Amino acid sequence: MNHVFSEETHRNLLSRIPRCTGREISDWLRTVDEGPALRFDEKVSWLRSEHDLAYGHAKALIHEYDLRRAARKLL
């Protein structure tokens, strides 16, 4: 399964999440961080089932989480 959106699609999805969910991206990323240790697709499914997120929003959040986690490892 392809986990990567185009950069533009990814940013567009992220920008809509606060308006659609009432929660900021940082809140969602903290939820993912505190959630179960799962693989990418499993995390997407977990967000969808536990937090009632749309597939695109859940996938964008997990992708952003992974990007930020990788950036922290580089520092």
mmCIF file of the N, C-alpha and C atoms, coordinates in Angstrom:
data_MODEL
# 
_entry.id   MODEL 
# 
loop_
_atom_site.group_PDB 
_atom_site.id 
_atom_site.type_symbol 
_atom_site.label_atom_id 
_atom_site.label_alt_id 
_atom_site.label_comp_id 
_atom_site.label_asym_id 
_atom_site.label_entity_id 
_atom_site.label_seq_id 
_atom_site.pdbx_PDB_ins_code 
_atom_site.Cartn_x 
_atom_site.Cartn_y 
_atom_site.Cartn_z 
_atom_site.occupancy 
_atom_site.B_iso_or_equiv 
_atom_site.pdbx_formal_charge 
_atom_site.auth_seq_id 
_atom_site.auth_comp_id 
_atom_site.auth_asym_id 
_atom_site.auth_atom_id 
_atom_site.pdbx_PDB_model_num 
ATOM 1   N N  . MET A 1 1  ? 0.838   -1.184 0.000  1.00 0.00 ? 1  MET A N  1 
ATOM 2   C CA . MET A 1 1  ? 0.000   0.000  0.000  1.00 0.00 ? 1  MET A CA 1 
ATOM 3   C C  . MET A 1 1  ? 0.880   1.243  0.000  1.00 0.00 ? 1  MET A C  1 
ATOM 4   N N  . ASN A 1 2  ? 0.533   2.196  -0.803 1.00 0.00 ? 2  ASN A N  1 
ATOM 5   C CA . ASN A 1 2  ? 1.298   3.435  -0.872 1.00 0.00 ? 2  ASN A CA 1 
ATOM 6   C C  . ASN A 1 2  ? 0.894   4.335  0.294  1.00 0.00 ? 2  ASN A C  1 
ATOM 7   N N  . HIS A 1 3  ? 1.867   4.680  1.126  1.00 0.00 ? 3  HIS A N  1 
ATOM 8   C CA . HIS A 1 3  ? 1.576   5.477  2.317  1.00 0.00 ? 3  HIS A CA 1 
ATOM 9   C C  . HIS A 1 3  ? 1.719   6.973  2.078  1.00 0.00 ? 3  HIS A C  1 
ATOM 10  N N  . VAL A 1 4  ? 2.220   7.375  0.940  1.00 0.00 ? 4  VAL A N  1 
ATOM 11  C CA . VAL A 1 4  ? 2.598   8.766  0.751  1.00 0.00 ? 4  VAL A CA 1 
ATOM 12  C C  . VAL A 1 4  ? 1.621   9.478  -0.166 1.00 0.00 ? 4  VAL A C  1 
ATOM 13  N N  . PHE A 1 5  ? 1.117   10.607 0.301  1.00 0.00 ? 5  PHE A N  1 
ATOM 14  C CA . PHE A 1 5  ? 0.344   11.523 -0.525 1.00 0.00 ? 5  PHE A CA 1 
ATOM 15  C C  . PHE A 1 5  ? 1.320   12.462 -1.214 1.00 0.00 ? 5  PHE A C  1 
ATOM 16  N N  . SER A 1 6  ? 0.861   13.164 -2.244 1.00 0.00 ? 6  SER A N  1 
ATOM 17  C CA . SER A 1 6  ? 1.679   14.260 -2.752 1.00 0.00 ? 6  SER A CA 1 
ATOM 18  C C  . SER A 1 6  ? 1.790   15.282 -1.620 1.00 0.00 ? 6  SER A C  1 
ATOM 19  N N  . GLU A 1 7  ? 2.838   16.065 -1.650 1.00 0.00 ? 7  GLU A N  1 
ATOM 20  C CA . GLU A 1 7  ? 3.036   17.076 -0.600 1.00 0.00 ? 7  GLU A CA 1 
ATOM 21  C C  . GLU A 1 7  ? 1.829   18.011 -0.508 1.00 0.00 ? 7  GLU A C  1 
ATOM 22  N N  . GLU A 1 8  ? 1.312   18.423 -1.655 1.00 0.00 ? 8  GLU A N  1 
ATOM 23  C CA . GLU A 1 8  ? 0.165   19.336 -1.677 1.00 0.00 ? 8  GLU A CA 1 
ATOM 24  C C  . GLU A 1 8  ? -1.074  18.681 -1.057 1.00 0.00 ? 8  GLU A C  1 
ATOM 25  N N  . THR A 1 9  ? -1.347  17.451 -1.420 1.00 0.00 ? 9  THR A N  1 
ATOM 26  C CA . THR A 1 9  ? -2.504  16.738 -0.865 1.00 0.00 ? 9  THR A CA 1 
ATOM 27  C C  . THR A 1 9  ? -2.345  16.558 0.638  1.00 0.00 ? 9  THR A C  1 
ATOM 28  N N  . HIS A 1 10 ? -1.148  16.183 1.044  1.00 0.00 ? 10 HIS A N  1 
ATOM 29  C CA . HIS A 1 10 ? -0.883  15.998 2.474  1.00 0.00 ? 10 HIS A CA 1 
ATOM 30  C C  . HIS A 1 10 ? -1.157  17.292 3.245  1.00 0.00 ? 10 HIS A C  1 
ATOM 31  N N  . ARG A 1 11 ? -0.619  18.400 2.781  1.00 0.00 ? 11 ARG A N  1 
ATOM 32  C CA . ARG A 1 11 ? -0.814  19.690 3.466  1.00 0.00 ? 11 ARG A CA 1 
ATOM 33  C C  . ARG A 1 11 ? -2.286  20.105 3.457  1.00 0.00 ? 11 ARG A C  1 
ATOM 34  N N  . ASN A 1 12 ? -2.982  19.869 2.352  1.00 0.00 ? 12 ASN A N  1 
ATOM 35  C CA . ASN A 1 12 ? -4.409  20.208 2.285  1.00 0.00 ? 12 ASN A CA 1 
ATOM 36  C C  . ASN A 1 12 ? -5.226  19.399 3.291  1.00 0.00 ? 12 ASN A C  1 
ATOM 37  N N  . LEU A 1 13 ? -4.936  18.111 3.368  1.00 0.00 ? 13 LEU A N  1 
ATOM 38  C CA . LEU A 1 13 ? -5.646  17.275 4.347  1.00 0.00 ? 13 LEU A CA 1 
ATOM 39  C C  . LEU A 1 13 ? -5.370  17.742 5.774  1.00 0.00 ? 13 LEU A C  1 
ATOM 40  N N  . LEU A 1 14 ? -4.093  17.993 6.078  1.00 0.00 ? 14 LEU A N  1 
ATOM 41  C CA . LEU A 1 14 ? -3.759  18.459 7.429  1.00 0.00 ? 14 LEU A CA 1 
ATOM 42  C C  . LEU A 1 14 ? -4.453  19.776 7.766  1.00 0.00 ? 14 LEU A C  1 
ATOM 43  N N  . SER A 1 15 ? -4.526  20.671 6.805  1.00 0.00 ? 15 SER A N  1 
ATOM 44  C CA . SER A 1 15 ? -5.136  21.977 7.081  1.00 0.00 ? 15 SER A CA 1 
ATOM 45  C C  . SER A 1 15 ? -6.624  21.868 7.396  1.00 0.00 ? 15 SER A C  1 
ATOM 46  N N  . ARG A 1 16 ? -7.284  20.824 6.901  1.00 0.00 ? 16 ARG A N  1 
ATOM 47  C CA . ARG A 1 16 ? -8.727  20.642 7.134  1.00 0.00 ? 16 ARG A CA 1 
ATOM 48  C C  . ARG A 1 16 ? -9.043  19.938 8.453  1.00 0.00 ? 16 ARG A C  1 
ATOM 49  N N  . ILE A 1 17 ? -8.092  19.225 8.994  1.00 0.00 ? 17 ILE A N  1 
ATOM 50  C CA . ILE A 1 17 ? -8.366  18.406 10.183 1.00 0.00 ? 17 ILE A CA 1 
ATOM 51  C C  . ILE A 1 17 ? -8.878  19.217 11.366 1.00 0.00 ? 17 ILE A C  1 
ATOM 52  N N  . PRO A 1 18 ? -8.257  20.347 11.740 1.00 0.00 ? 18 PRO A N  1 
ATOM 53  C CA . PRO A 1 18 ? -8.790  21.092 12.893 1.00 0.00 ? 18 PRO A CA 1 
ATOM 54  C C  . PRO A 1 18 ? -10.241 21.543 12.701 1.00 0.00 ? 18 PRO A C  1 
ATOM 55  N N  . ARG A 1 19 ? -10.580 21.981 11.511 1.00 0.00 ? 19 ARG A N  1 
ATOM 56  C CA . ARG A 1 19 ? -11.949 22.439 11.241 1.00 0.00 ? 19 ARG A CA 1 
ATOM 57  C C  . ARG A 1 19 ? -12.928 21.274 11.286 1.00 0.00 ? 19 ARG A C  1 
ATOM 58  N N  . CYS A 1 20 ? -12.530 20.129 10.760 1.00 0.00 ? 20 CYS A N  1 
ATOM 59  C CA . CYS A 1 20 ? -13.416 18.961 10.704 1.00 0.00 ? 20 CYS A CA 1 
ATOM 60  C C  . CYS A 1 20 ? -13.552 18.240 12.037 1.00 0.00 ? 20 CYS A C  1 
ATOM 61  N N  . THR A 1 21 ? -12.515 18.295 12.866 1.00 0.00 ? 21 THR A N  1 
ATOM 62  C CA . THR A 1 21 ? -12.523 17.506 14.101 1.00 0.00 ? 21 THR A CA 1 
ATOM 63  C C  . THR A 1 21 ? -12.634 18.343 15.368 1.00 0.00 ? 21 THR A C  1 
ATOM 64  N N  . GLY A 1 22 ? -12.328 19.634 15.260 1.00 0.00 ? 22 GLY A N  1 
ATOM 65  C CA . GLY A 1 22 ? -12.342 20.481 16.449 1.00 0.00 ? 22 GLY A CA 1 
ATOM 66  C C  . GLY A 1 22 ? -11.091 20.334 17.298 1.00 0.00 ? 22 GLY A C  1 
ATOM 67  N N  . ARG A 1 23 ? -10.091 19.622 16.790 1.00 0.00 ? 23 ARG A N  1 
ATOM 68  C CA . ARG A 1 23 ? -8.832  19.411 17.517 1.00 0.00 ? 23 ARG A CA 1 
ATOM 69  C C  . ARG A 1 23 ? -7.657  19.808 16.635 1.00 0.00 ? 23 ARG A C  1 
ATOM 70  N N  . GLU A 1 24 ? -6.655  20.387 17.254 1.00 0.00 ? 24 GLU A N  1 
ATOM 71  C CA . GLU A 1 24 ? -5.455  20.800 16.529 1.00 0.00 ? 24 GLU A CA 1 
ATOM 72  C C  . GLU A 1 24 ? -4.595  19.586 16.163 1.00 0.00 ? 24 GLU A C  1 
ATOM 73  N N  . ILE A 1 25 ? -3.755  19.767 15.160 1.00 0.00 ? 25 ILE A N  1 
ATOM 74  C CA . ILE A 1 25 ? -2.856  18.705 14.716 1.00 0.00 ? 25 ILE A CA 1 
ATOM 75  C C  . ILE A 1 25 ? -1.977  18.235 15.876 1.00 0.00 ? 25 ILE A C  1 
ATOM 76  N N  . SER A 1 26 ? -1.466  19.170 16.668 1.00 0.00 ? 26 SER A N  1 
ATOM 77  C CA . SER A 1 26 ? -0.607  18.787 17.793 1.00 0.00 ? 26 SER A CA 1 
ATOM 78  C C  . SER A 1 26 ? -1.337  17.871 18.770 1.00 0.00 ? 26 SER A C  1 
ATOM 79  N N  . ASP A 1 27 ? -2.631  18.103 18.981 1.00 0.00 ? 27 ASP A N  1 
ATOM 80  C CA . ASP A 1 27 ? -3.427  17.225 19.851 1.00 0.00 ? 27 ASP A CA 1 
ATOM 81  C C  . ASP A 1 27 ? -3.526  15.819 19.254 1.00 0.00 ? 27 ASP A C  1 
ATOM 82  N N  . TRP A 1 28 ? -3.775  15.756 17.956 1.00 0.00 ? 28 TRP A N  1 
ATOM 83  C CA . TRP A 1 28 ? -3.875  14.458 17.296 1.00 0.00 ? 28 TRP A CA 1 
ATOM 84  C C  . TRP A 1 28 ? -2.546  13.715 17.334 1.00 0.00 ? 28 TRP A C  1 
ATOM 85  N N  . LEU A 1 29 ? -1.440  14.440 17.107 1.00 0.00 ? 29 LEU A N  1 
ATOM 86  C CA . LEU A 1 29 ? -0.128  13.793 17.113 1.00 0.00 ? 29 LEU A CA 1 
ATOM 87  C C  . LEU A 1 29 ? 0.203   13.259 18.509 1.00 0.00 ? 29 LEU A C  1 
ATOM 88  N N  . ARG A 1 30 ? -0.214  13.948 19.532 1.00 0.00 ? 30 ARG A N  1 
ATOM 89  C CA . ARG A 1 30 ? -0.028  13.478 20.903 1.00 0.00 ? 30 ARG A CA 1 
ATOM 90  C C  . ARG A 1 30 ? -0.876  12.224 21.138 1.00 0.00 ? 30 ARG A C  1 
ATOM 91  N N  . THR A 1 31 ? -2.085  12.201 20.601 1.00 0.00 ? 31 THR A N  1 
ATOM 92  C CA . THR A 1 31 ? -2.950  11.024 20.707 1.00 0.00 ? 31 THR A CA 1 
ATOM 93  C C  . THR A 1 31 ? -2.284  9.814  20.060 1.00 0.00 ? 31 THR A C  1 
ATOM 94  N N  . VAL A 1 32 ? -1.714  10.014 18.879 1.00 0.00 ? 32 VAL A N  1 
ATOM 95  C CA . VAL A 1 32 ? -1.014  8.925  18.189 1.00 0.00 ? 32 VAL A CA 1 
ATOM 96  C C  . VAL A 1 32 ? 0.183   8.470  19.019 1.00 0.00 ? 32 VAL A C  1 
ATOM 97  N N  . ASP A 1 33 ? 0.941   9.419  19.539 1.00 0.00 ? 33 ASP A N  1 
ATOM 98  C CA . ASP A 1 33 ? 2.131   9.098  20.327 1.00 0.00 ? 33 ASP A CA 1 
ATOM 99  C C  . ASP A 1 33 ? 1.775   8.292  21.576 1.00 0.00 ? 33 ASP A C  1 
ATOM 100 N N  . GLU A 1 34 ? 0.664   8.623  22.186 1.00 0.00 ? 34 GLU A N  1 
ATOM 101 C CA . GLU A 1 34 ? 0.235   7.943  23.409 1.00 0.00 ? 34 GLU A CA 1 
ATOM 102 C C  . GLU A 1 34 ? -0.563  6.670  23.132 1.00 0.00 ? 34 GLU A C  1 
ATOM 103 N N  . GLY A 1 35 ? -0.897  6.450  21.860 1.00 0.00 ? 35 GLY A N  1 
ATOM 104 C CA . GLY A 1 35 ? -1.687  5.283  21.486 1.00 0.00 ? 35 GLY A CA 1 
ATOM 105 C C  . GLY A 1 35 ? -0.843  4.021  21.386 1.00 0.00 ? 35 GLY A C  1 
ATOM 106 N N  . PRO A 1 36 ? -1.460  2.969  20.928 1.00 0.00 ? 36 PRO A N  1 
ATOM 107 C CA . PRO A 1 36 ? -0.758  1.685  20.841 1.00 0.00 ? 36 PRO A CA 1 
ATOM 108 C C  . PRO A 1 36 ? 0.341   1.707  19.782 1.00 0.00 ? 36 PRO A C  1 
ATOM 109 N N  . ALA A 1 37 ? 1.365   0.907  20.002 1.00 0.00 ? 37 ALA A N  1 
ATOM 110 C CA . ALA A 1 37 ? 2.465   0.758  19.042 1.00 0.00 ? 37 ALA A CA 1 
ATOM 111 C C  . ALA A 1 37 ? 2.014   -0.192 17.942 1.00 0.00 ? 37 ALA A C  1 
ATOM 112 N N  . LEU A 1 38 ? 1.682   0.372  16.808 1.00 0.00 ? 38 LEU A N  1 
ATOM 113 C CA . LEU A 1 38 ? 1.158   -0.400 15.687 1.00 0.00 ? 38 LEU A CA 1 
ATOM 114 C C  . LEU A 1 38 ? 1.887   -0.022 14.406 1.00 0.00 ? 38 LEU A C  1 
ATOM 115 N N  . ARG A 1 39 ? 1.703   -0.832 13.371 1.00 0.00 ? 39 ARG A N  1 
ATOM 116 C CA . ARG A 1 39 ? 2.235   -0.492 12.043 1.00 0.00 ? 39 ARG A CA 1 
ATOM 117 C C  . ARG A 1 39 ? 1.371   0.608  11.432 1.00 0.00 ? 39 ARG A C  1 
ATOM 118 N N  . PHE A 1 40 ? 1.861   1.207  10.339 1.00 0.00 ? 40 PHE A N  1 
ATOM 119 C CA . PHE A 1 40 ? 1.199   2.342  9.702  1.00 0.00 ? 40 PHE A CA 1 
ATOM 120 C C  . PHE A 1 40 ? -0.291  2.089  9.466  1.00 0.00 ? 40 PHE A C  1 
ATOM 121 N N  . ASP A 1 41 ? -0.601  1.032  8.715  1.00 0.00 ? 41 ASP A N  1 
ATOM 122 C CA . ASP A 1 41 ? -2.008  0.756  8.382  1.00 0.00 ? 41 ASP A CA 1 
ATOM 123 C C  . ASP A 1 41 ? -2.845  0.479  9.625  1.00 0.00 ? 41 ASP A C  1 
ATOM 124 N N  . GLU A 1 42 ? -2.254  -0.164 10.604 1.00 0.00 ? 42 GLU A N  1 
ATOM 125 C CA . GLU A 1 42 ? -2.971  -0.444 11.842 1.00 0.00 ? 42 GLU A CA 1 
ATOM 126 C C  . GLU A 1 42 ? -3.262  0.836  12.613 1.00 0.00 ? 42 GLU A C  1 
ATOM 127 N N  . LYS A 1 43 ? -2.323  1.776  12.599 1.00 0.00 ? 43 LYS A N  1 
ATOM 128 C CA . LYS A 1 43 ? -2.553  3.074  13.257 1.00 0.00 ? 43 LYS A CA 1 
ATOM 129 C C  . LYS A 1 43 ? -3.681  3.827  12.568 1.00 0.00 ? 43 LYS A C  1 
ATOM 130 N N  . VAL A 1 44 ? -3.697  3.789  11.234 1.00 0.00 ? 44 VAL A N  1 
ATOM 131 C CA . VAL A 1 44 ? -4.777  4.448  10.486 1.00 0.00 ? 44 VAL A CA 1 
ATOM 132 C C  . VAL A 1 44 ? -6.114  3.833  10.890 1.00 0.00 ? 44 VAL A C  1 
ATOM 133 N N  . SER A 1 45 ? -6.186  2.514  10.914 1.00 0.00 ? 45 SER A N  1 
ATOM 134 C CA . SER A 1 45 ? -7.431  1.827  11.307 1.00 0.00 ? 45 SER A CA 1 
ATOM 135 C C  . SER A 1 45 ? -7.822  2.159  12.741 1.00 0.00 ? 45 SER A C  1 
ATOM 136 N N  . TRP A 1 46 ? -6.828  2.229  13.620 1.00 0.00 ? 46 TRP A N  1 
ATOM 137 C CA . TRP A 1 46 ? -7.090  2.563  15.023 1.00 0.00 ? 46 TRP A CA 1 
ATOM 138 C C  . TRP A 1 46 ? -7.695  3.963  15.137 1.00 0.00 ? 46 TRP A C  1 
ATOM 139 N N  . LEU A 1 47 ? -7.106  4.952  14.445 1.00 0.00 ? 47 LEU A N  1 
ATOM 140 C CA . LEU A 1 47 ? -7.670  6.310  14.489 1.00 0.00 ? 47 LEU A CA 1 
ATOM 141 C C  . LEU A 1 47 ? -9.089  6.337  13.938 1.00 0.00 ? 47 LEU A C  1 
ATOM 142 N N  . ARG A 1 48 ? -9.318  5.596  12.885 1.00 0.00 ? 48 ARG A N  1 
ATOM 143 C CA . ARG A 1 48 ? -10.653 5.567  12.285 1.00 0.00 ? 48 ARG A CA 1 
ATOM 144 C C  . ARG A 1 48 ? -11.675 4.947  13.225 1.00 0.00 ? 48 ARG A C  1 
ATOM 145 N N  . SER A 1 49 ? -11.314 3.838  13.844 1.00 0.00 ? 49 SER A N  1 
ATOM 146 C CA . SER A 1 49 ? -12.298 3.150  14.683 1.00 0.00 ? 49 SER A CA 1 
ATOM 147 C C  . SER A 1 49 ? -12.450 3.785  16.061 1.00 0.00 ? 49 SER A C  1 
ATOM 148 N N  . GLU A 1 50 ? -11.358 4.174  16.673 1.00 0.00 ? 50 GLU A N  1 
ATOM 149 C CA . GLU A 1 50 ? -11.413 4.732  18.028 1.00 0.00 ? 50 GLU A CA 1 
ATOM 150 C C  . GLU A 1 50 ? -11.805 6.211  18.064 1.00 0.00 ? 50 GLU A C  1 
ATOM 151 N N  . HIS A 1 51 ? -11.499 6.943  17.013 1.00 0.00 ? 51 HIS A N  1 
ATOM 152 C CA . HIS A 1 51 ? -11.717 8.395  17.030 1.00 0.00 ? 51 HIS A CA 1 
ATOM 153 C C  . HIS A 1 51 ? -12.595 8.880  15.890 1.00 0.00 ? 51 HIS A C  1 
ATOM 154 N N  . ASP A 1 52 ? -13.154 7.949  15.131 1.00 0.00 ? 52 ASP A N  1 
ATOM 155 C CA . ASP A 1 52 ? -14.128 8.258  14.079 1.00 0.00 ? 52 ASP A CA 1 
ATOM 156 C C  . ASP A 1 52 ? -13.589 9.253  13.048 1.00 0.00 ? 52 ASP A C  1 
ATOM 157 N N  . LEU A 1 53 ? -12.316 9.092  12.673 1.00 0.00 ? 53 LEU A N  1 
ATOM 158 C CA . LEU A 1 53 ? -11.731 9.958  11.650 1.00 0.00 ? 53 LEU A CA 1 
ATOM 159 C C  . LEU A 1 53 ? -11.962 9.387  10.260 1.00 0.00 ? 53 LEU A C  1 
ATOM 160 N N  . ALA A 1 54 ? -12.040 10.276 9.292  1.00 0.00 ? 54 ALA A N  1 
ATOM 161 C CA . ALA A 1 54 ? -12.109 9.853  7.896  1.00 0.00 ? 54 ALA A CA 1 
ATOM 162 C C  . ALA A 1 54 ? -10.777 9.216  7.516  1.00 0.00 ? 54 ALA A C  1 
ATOM 163 N N  . TYR A 1 55 ? -10.818 8.330  6.541  1.00 0.00 ? 55 TYR A N  1 
ATOM 164 C CA . TYR A 1 55 ? -9.615  7.613  6.123  1.00 0.00 ? 55 TYR A CA 1 
ATOM 165 C C  . TYR A 1 55 ? -8.483  8.573  5.731  1.00 0.00 ? 55 TYR A C  1 
ATOM 166 N N  . GLY A 1 56 ? -8.763  9.563  4.897  1.00 0.00 ? 56 GLY A N  1 
ATOM 167 C CA . GLY A 1 56 ? -7.731  10.499 4.449  1.00 0.00 ? 56 GLY A CA 1 
ATOM 168 C C  . GLY A 1 56 ? -7.115  11.281 5.591  1.00 0.00 ? 56 GLY A C  1 
ATOM 169 N N  . HIS A 1 57 ? -7.935  11.706 6.535  1.00 0.00 ? 57 HIS A N  1 
ATOM 170 C CA . HIS A 1 57 ? -7.422  12.445 7.690  1.00 0.00 ? 57 HIS A CA 1 
ATOM 171 C C  . HIS A 1 57 ? -6.551  11.552 8.566  1.00 0.00 ? 57 HIS A C  1 
ATOM 172 N N  . ALA A 1 58 ? -7.003  10.335 8.808  1.00 0.00 ? 58 ALA A N  1 
ATOM 173 C CA . ALA A 1 58 ? -6.226  9.405  9.626  1.00 0.00 ? 58 ALA A CA 1 
ATOM 174 C C  . ALA A 1 58 ? -4.889  9.094  8.957  1.00 0.00 ? 58 ALA A C  1 
ATOM 175 N N  . LYS A 1 59 ? -4.906  8.855  7.671  1.00 0.00 ? 59 LYS A N  1 
ATOM 176 C CA . LYS A 1 59 ? -3.680  8.538  6.939  1.00 0.00 ? 59 LYS A CA 1 
ATOM 177 C C  . LYS A 1 59 ? -2.727  9.729  6.949  1.00 0.00 ? 59 LYS A C  1 
ATOM 178 N N  . ALA A 1 60 ? -3.257  10.932 6.761  1.00 0.00 ? 60 ALA A N  1 
ATOM 179 C CA . ALA A 1 60 ? -2.408  12.135 6.781  1.00 0.00 ? 60 ALA A CA 1 
ATOM 180 C C  . ALA A 1 60 ? -1.791  12.340 8.162  1.00 0.00 ? 60 ALA A C  1 
ATOM 181 N N  . LEU A 1 61 ? -2.552  12.106 9.212  1.00 0.00 ? 61 LEU A N  1 
ATOM 182 C CA . LEU A 1 61 ? -2.017  12.265 10.562 1.00 0.00 ? 61 LEU A CA 1 
ATOM 183 C C  . LEU A 1 61 ? -0.894  11.272 10.850 1.00 0.00 ? 61 LEU A C  1 
ATOM 184 N N  . ILE A 1 62 ? -1.075  10.025 10.455 1.00 0.00 ? 62 ILE A N  1 
ATOM 185 C CA . ILE A 1 62 ? -0.036  9.031  10.702 1.00 0.00 ? 62 ILE A CA 1 
ATOM 186 C C  . ILE A 1 62 ? 1.200   9.336  9.855  1.00 0.00 ? 62 ILE A C  1 
ATOM 187 N N  . HIS A 1 63 ? 0.999   9.768  8.644  1.00 0.00 ? 63 HIS A N  1 
ATOM 188 C CA . HIS A 1 63 ? 2.139   10.153 7.793  1.00 0.00 ? 63 HIS A CA 1 
ATOM 189 C C  . HIS A 1 63 ? 2.896   11.327 8.424  1.00 0.00 ? 63 HIS A C  1 
ATOM 190 N N  . GLU A 1 64 ? 2.174   12.319 8.909  1.00 0.00 ? 64 GLU A N  1 
ATOM 191 C CA . GLU A 1 64 ? 2.810   13.480 9.556  1.00 0.00 ? 64 GLU A CA 1 
ATOM 192 C C  . GLU A 1 64 ? 3.539   13.047 10.828 1.00 0.00 ? 64 GLU A C  1 
ATOM 193 N N  . TYR A 1 65 ? 2.936   12.173 11.587 1.00 0.00 ? 65 TYR A N  1 
ATOM 194 C CA . TYR A 1 65 ? 3.572   11.656 12.800 1.00 0.00 ? 65 TYR A CA 1 
ATOM 195 C C  . TYR A 1 65 ? 4.899   10.985 12.443 1.00 0.00 ? 65 TYR A C  1 
ATOM 196 N N  . ASP A 1 66 ? 4.873   10.147 11.424 1.00 0.00 ? 66 ASP A N  1 
ATOM 197 C CA . ASP A 1 66 ? 6.094   9.455  11.006 1.00 0.00 ? 66 ASP A CA 1 
ATOM 198 C C  . ASP A 1 66 ? 7.155   10.434 10.499 1.00 0.00 ? 66 ASP A C  1 
ATOM 199 N N  . LEU A 1 67 ? 6.747   11.449 9.747  1.00 0.00 ? 67 LEU A N  1 
ATOM 200 C CA . LEU A 1 67 ? 7.696   12.457 9.265  1.00 0.00 ? 67 LEU A CA 1 
ATOM 201 C C  . LEU A 1 67 ? 8.362   13.186 10.426 1.00 0.00 ? 67 LEU A C  1 
ATOM 202 N N  . ARG A 1 68 ? 7.562   13.583 11.396 1.00 0.00 ? 68 ARG A N  1 
ATOM 203 C CA . ARG A 1 68 ? 8.117   14.312 12.542 1.00 0.00 ? 68 ARG A CA 1 
ATOM 204 C C  . ARG A 1 68 ? 8.989   13.422 13.419 1.00 0.00 ? 68 ARG A C  1 
ATOM 205 N N  . ARG A 1 69 ? 8.608   12.165 13.562 1.00 0.00 ? 69 ARG A N  1 
ATOM 206 C CA . ARG A 1 69 ? 9.414   11.232 14.339 1.00 0.00 ? 69 ARG A CA 1 
ATOM 207 C C  . ARG A 1 69 ? 10.771  11.014 13.660 1.00 0.00 ? 69 ARG A C  1 
ATOM 208 N N  . ALA A 1 70 ? 10.767  10.884 12.344 1.00 0.00 ? 70 ALA A N  1 
ATOM 209 C CA . ALA A 1 70 ? 12.026  10.712 11.604 1.00 0.00 ? 70 ALA A CA 1 
ATOM 210 C C  . ALA A 1 70 ? 12.897  11.958 11.725 1.00 0.00 ? 70 ALA A C  1 
ATOM 211 N N  . ALA A 1 71 ? 12.279  13.134 11.697 1.00 0.00 ? 71 ALA A N  1 
ATOM 212 C CA . ALA A 1 71 ? 13.047  14.382 11.820 1.00 0.00 ? 71 ALA A CA 1 
ATOM 213 C C  . ALA A 1 71 ? 13.695  14.484 13.191 1.00 0.00 ? 71 ALA A C  1 
ATOM 214 N N  . ARG A 1 72 ? 13.009  14.021 14.240 1.00 0.00 ? 72 ARG A N  1 
ATOM 215 C CA . ARG A 1 72 ? 13.575  14.042 15.595 1.00 0.00 ? 72 ARG A CA 1 
ATOM 216 C C  . ARG A 1 72 ? 14.797  13.133 15.679 1.00 0.00 ? 72 ARG A C  1 
ATOM 217 N N  . LYS A 1 73 ? 14.758  12.011 14.989 1.00 0.00 ? 73 LYS A N  1 
ATOM 218 C CA . LYS A 1 73 ? 15.884  11.074 15.023 1.00 0.00 ? 73 LYS A CA 1 
ATOM 219 C C  . LYS A 1 73 ? 17.114  11.660 14.350 1.00 0.00 ? 73 LYS A C  1 
ATOM 220 N N  . LEU A 1 74 ? 16.917  12.574 13.411 1.00 0.00 ? 74 LEU A N  1 
ATOM 221 C CA . LEU A 1 74 ? 18.036  13.185 12.709 1.00 0.00 ? 74 LEU A CA 1 
ATOM 222 C C  . LEU A 1 74 ? 18.739  14.241 13.541 1.00 0.00 ? 74 LEU A C  1 
ATOM 223 N N  . LEU A 1 75 ? 18.049  14.759 14.557 1.00 0.00 ? 75 LEU A N  1 
ATOM 224 C CA . LEU A 1 75 ? 18.638  15.826 15.379 1.00 0.00 ? 75 LEU A CA 1 
ATOM 225 C C  . LEU A 1 75 ? 19.609  15.304 16.389 1.00 0.00 ? 75 LEU A C  1 
# 
